[in-house]
Amino acid sequence: MIISAFAEYLKTFNSDIPSVVILSRWLKSKLMKEPENNVERVIHSEICLAQSKLGVFMLVGKTPTGKILLESLYNFALSYEQHKFSKWVHDLKPGDFQRIDKS
């Protein structure tokens, strides 16, 4: 449920932005406002947003299941990056690997 909500959010972004950055922005936006649905309620109950005086923030699991949730979301973001890379490699042609002569 939560991963599918993040996946839908992830589809709306440019592929140049790393998915881990998008994940952190998504979680931060969910934690900075009052929960409106079950996904946001679970995020609020399982994940904490800690912020320093310099504005640096860190996402922390409040409970063991919160830690597992964070790890699962992070792994999903990484697998999405791997998927984008494999699509990019699949679209390459042999001519894209032209040797650069250093003479």
C-alpha positions in Angstrom: 0.0 0.0 0.0 2.7 2.5 1.0 5.2 1.3 -1.7 2.5 1.5 -4.3 1.6 5.1 -3.2 5.3 6.0 -3.5 5.5 4.3 -6.9 2.7 6.4 -8.2 4.4 9.6 -6.9 7.7 8.5 -8.4 6.2 8.2 -11.9 5.5 11.9 -12.0 9.2 12.9 -11.8 11.9 13.5 -14.3 14.2 10.5 -14.6 17.3 12.7 -13.9 16.4 13.0 -10.2 17.7 10.1 -8.2 14.8 8.1 -6.8 16.3 8.1 -3.3 16.1 11.9 -3.3 12.5 11.7 -4.5 11.8 9.3 -1.6 13.2 11.6 1.0 11.2 14.5 -0.4 8.0 12.4 -0.5 8.4 11.2 3.1 9.3 14.7 4.3 6.2 16.2 2.7 4.0 13.5 4.2 5.5 14.0 7.7 5.3 17.8 7.6 1.5 17.8 7.3 -1.5 16.2 9.0 -2.3 12.7 7.8 -5.2 12.7 5.4 -5.4 8.9 4.5 -4.3 5.5 5.7 -0.9 5.7 4.0 -0.1 9.0 5.7 -1.3 7.7 9.0 1.0 4.7 8.8 3.9 6.9 7.8 3.2 9.2 10.8 3.0 6.3 13.2 6.1 4.4 12.0 8.5 7.1 10.8 10.0 10.1 12.5 11.6 13.2 10.9 14.5 14.6 12.9 15.9 17.9 11.8 19.1 19.8 12.9 19.5 23.5 13.4 21.2 23.6 10.0 18.1 22.3 8.3 19.5 18.8 7.7 16.9 16.1 8.3 17.0 12.4 8.9 14.3 9.8 8.7 14.2 7.3 11.5 11.9 4.4 12.2 10.0 4.8 15.4 9.4 1.1 15.8 11.0 -2.1 14.4 8.3 -2.2 11.7 9.0 1.5 10.9 12.7 0.6 10.4 11.6 -2.3 8.1 9.2 0.1 6.2 12.0 2.6 5.7 14.4 -0.1 4.5 11.7 -1.5 2.1 11.1 2.0 0.7 14.8 2.6 0.3 15.3 -0.8 -1.4 12.4 0.0 -3.8 13.9 3.3 -4.7 17.3 1.6 -5.4 15.6 -1.1 -7.5 13.8 1.6 -9.5 17.2 3.2 -10.2 18.5 -0.2 -11.4 15.5 -0.6 -13.6 16.1 2.9 -15.2 19.7 2.0 -15.8 18.9 -1.4 -17.4 16.4 0.3 -19.7 19.0 2.8 -20.7 21.6 0.0 -21.4 19.0 -1.9 -23.4 18.3 1.1 -25.6 22.0 1.5 -26.5 23.3 0.5 -29.9 26.8 -0.9 -30.7 27.6 2.5 -32.4 27.2 4.2 -29.1 30.4 2.6 -27.9 32.7 4.1 -30.5 36.3 4.0 -29.6 37.8 7.4 -28.8 41.3 7.6 -30.4 43.8 9.4 -28.1 46.4 10.3 -30.8 
